[in-house]
Amino acid sequence: MYTDTGQSVNMRYSPARRGYGAMFGLMRPPRGFDPNHRFIGDIKRKDFVASVGLTEAQVCSTRFMWDFAAACRAMLPLVEFTTRALGLQP
């Protein structure tokens, strides 16, 4: 069962992704989850997507691996959040 630790993840939803949770999320909360939980909308999601835009110049640059590593670090809070929510070790 998910326990609210009081931590939240700042997620931005792009216009292209609006409605994604409603379209592909669960209709009801999963068994064992409080339907009034403050993050129930996120708990009902089936998928989480994180991305960072890189320009063609960044991808072709000799600094690409540094830019890629920085992008991975930027997505780490979401990965850690979902890992903990699943009861796994980050």
Secondary structure, 3 states (H helix, E strand, C coil): CCCCCCCCCCCCCCHHHCCHHHHHCCCCCCCCCCCCCCCHHHHCCCCCCCCCCCCHHHHHCCCHHHHHHHHHHHHHHHHHHHHHHCCCCC
